[in-house]
Amino acid sequence: MLIGYVAGALNKRSSSYKRMLISGVTAGIVGSFVVVFTSNFSSILGPATLGGSVTSFLPRVLAGLIVPLVARAFLRHGENRKRNG
């Protein structure tokens, strides 16, 4: 949820793909830092290792890259539907 809030705040309802991509990746990185920082103090998550950090960063940054593609596809579909309907 944090990543969604951060990406939405950075995007400011823009439909620009570049802005969506930058805000998504930035939000993924910030969310990863939060997870890595909190895992340092958790006995359940264990200490922050290189493997744990990569496991934290990779899916969040990939989501920050993939979600704007999906959002852009939905935005284009909505624009085409308004023109034809």
N, C-alpha and C positions, 0 to 999 in steps of 0.2 A: 504494500500500500504506500509505503514511503516513496518508492521509486515513481509511482503514478502521480503522487502529489507534487513531487519535485519536477517531474517532466511537464506536468500541466502548468505549473507556475512559470517555468522557463519558456514554454511554448506560447502562452498568451493567446490561445485560440487561433493561431496562425495555421494556414494550410500549406505553408512553404515546406517542401520536403527537407531542405537543408536545415531549417530551424528545428523541425521535428527530430531529425537525426542527431543534431548536436545536443538538444535537450535530453533525448533518450539516453545517449551515451554518457552524458554528464550525470544524469540521475542514476544510471547503473554503477558508475564509479563511486559516487557518493554513498549509495546503498551498500556497496562492497566494503568501503572503508568502515561504515558503521558495523557491519557484521564482523569484520576482522578485529576491530577495536573491542567490541563486546565479547568476542570469543577469548580474548586474553584474560578476562576476569571470570570466565565460566568454567566450572569444573566438568560440566557435561560436554561442552563443545571442545574442550582441550586447548592446548596452547596453539598460538598462531605459528604455523609452519609454512614453508614455501608451497607445499602441496595443498594445504588448506586455503591459503590465500588465492592460489590459482583456481581452486574449486569454487571459491567465493566470487572471484572477479569474472571468470569466463562466462557463466550462464547469464549474469546480469548485463554484461556488456553486449553479449549476443542478442539478448532480448531488446536492448536499446538500439540495436541495428535492425532487427527483424520487425519489431512492432511498427515503426514508421512506414515500412513497406506495406504492411497490411492496412494501416490507416490510410495511406495514400490510395490504395486500391479501392477501399470503401468510399473515399471522397470522390474519386473519379466516377465510380458507379452511381453515386448520388447525383453528380452533375449531369451525367448522361441521361439518367432517368427523368430529371427535371426538364431537359430539353425535349425529350421524346413524349413526355406525358402531359 
